[in-house]
Amino acid sequence: MQPTSGPPRRDDETNAWLPFVIVAALIVLLFLALIIVFRRDDDVERAEGSLPESFDSLTTEPATTATTSTLPPTAPPTVVVPTTRGGSTRTDAPPVGETTQPAIGSPSEALAQTAQRLGATVTTDVVPIGSDLFAMIVVNGRGQLLRWTTQRTWEVADRIDPTGAIREIETVDVTGDGVPDFLISLGGLGQPAGVYSRATFEFGMLPFNTVDGKQDFVDGLVYRLGKLQSPFRDASGSRTLTWTWTGEMFETR
């Protein structure tokens, strides 16, 4: 009697379970891969300072409480520099319209000090003539021409001693050379005036060609509207003479 042929029964059962085992292994591997991916995302978000998606988001409202001060605003204090001048005080900035004082050590300041020391009654402006500075003062009715030196002092360069006391001196260009001249007015009858200048390259009184000859002073001579004029009267009546410098003397026209 021959034995019956066929595969063993145990091997059939093993082959039947093999697909399930493979599927289960794939599921486990897939699950492990998902876990790894989620943990990596959580690590990245934690490094950036945010919470993982598995946590509820927390929102912090900014503080909006404002502090209100009850103290009144204070204005910056005004700085006042006291200056003692005859018992008065002033602010550091001079008021509008105050006369500007000459700079310390300037020719104008030195001239004012010189005039005060000598008791001058008339002091002219400082005028540039050539490369030097000049001015005139009147002391006891007589004129003094002052020149500014390199030692920064005023020295007497010339003296004017007219027939009458000097009442006024104007600095104005009456010779037409662009350089100021000194128009000297005297007191007394007729109010005569003359021109002291360096138009002839030396300081001196410039002559006027009058009907009585050359004169240093002319009655009523004034500088008006850019012209040197004086009144004149003769048999034909009264008129105004206009004087023009010719380079040698003043002539009328």
MOVENNOR-V219434 format. One record per pair of residues at least 12 apart in sequence whose C-alpha atoms are under 8 Angstrom apart, sorted by the first residue. I is the first residue (numbers start at 0). J is the second residue. Records with the same first field share a line. If there is no record, write none. Layout:
I: J + J
//
This chain:
78: 90
79: 91
104: 151
106: 125 + 147 + 151 + 152
107: 124 + 125
109: 152 + 153
110: 153
113: 153
114: 136
117: 138
118: 138
119: 136 + 137 + 138 + 139
120: 136 + 137 + 138 + 139
121: 135 + 136 + 137 + 138 + 166 + 167 + 168
122: 134 + 135 + 136 + 137 + 168
123: 135 + 136 + 168 + 169 + 170
124: 170
126: 170 + 179
127: 178 + 179
128: 178 + 179
131: 146 + 147
132: 146 + 147
133: 145 + 146 + 147
134: 146
135: 168
137: 165
139: 164
140: 163 + 164 + 165 + 166
141: 158 + 159 + 160 + 161 + 164 + 165
142: 158 + 159 + 160 + 165
143: 155 + 156 + 157 + 158 + 159
144: 156 + 157 + 158 + 159
145: 157
163: 185 + 186 + 187
164: 185 + 186
165: 183 + 184 + 185 + 186
166: 183 + 184 + 185 + 186
167: 183 + 184 + 185
168: 181 + 182 + 183 + 184
169: 181 + 182 + 183
170: 182
173: 222 + 226 + 227 + 244
174: 198 + 243 + 244
175: 244
176: 198
180: 194 + 195 + 196 + 197
181: 194 + 195 + 196
182: 194 + 195
183: 195
189: 218 + 219
190: 218 + 219 + 220
191: 216 + 217 + 218 + 219 + 220
192: 216 + 217 + 218 + 219 + 220 + 221
193: 205 + 215 + 216 + 217 + 220
194: 215 + 216
198: 246
199: 246 + 247
205: 248 + 249
206: 247 + 248 + 249
207: 248 + 249 + 250
208: 248 + 249 + 250 + 251
209: 250
217: 229
218: 230
226: 241 + 242
227: 241 + 242 + 243
228: 240 + 241 + 242
229: 241
240: 252
//
